[in-house]
Amino acid sequence: MYTSLSVESRIESRLRELRTTVSFLAALDGISNTRLNQALRGHRPLDATDGIRLNALTLKLVELADAFRPLPLSFSNPEEVRGLLKITATPDQIREIISKLFQ
């Protein structure tokens, strides 16, 4: 089992926060579902490259979800989420646009 500071623990925590699955993240990133499951279950740690990339990706997903609040984002369809990841606006700009919708 990994410590709470490990990249695997951070990724797993963010997946829970986003209410999404390992399968979703694997499909979004392109890493093998089996490989990611092995890492998150503590059987085989991620190599540095995969860890850095997945850590950054899950952080970006959390930032997107936060920026779009109170609108809920669904993290179940990787293709739709890839479209969201292409947004060039900053989280603050997204928040401003979303807040205008509710004024």
C-alpha positions, 0 to 999 in steps of 0.5 A: 500500500502506498503512503498518502503522499504517493502519486498513486494515492493522489490519483486515486483520491482525485478519482474518488473526488470526481466520482469516476473510474480507473477505466475512464482515466485509462481510456482518457490517458491511453495507459493500459487499464490493467497497468493503472489498476496494478498501480492503484492497488499497490501491486506495481508503482507507476513509473515516473513518466506515467505518474507525472502525466496522470498526476497532472491530468487528474489535477486538471480534471479537478480544476475543470470540475471546480471551475464549472461549479455549480454545473456538474461535469460527467467524467464517464465519456473520455471523448467528451472530456477530451473536448473539455480539456481543449478549452484554453480559458483559465479556470477563473475565466470559466468561473466568470462565464458560469457565474454570468449564467446564473445572474 
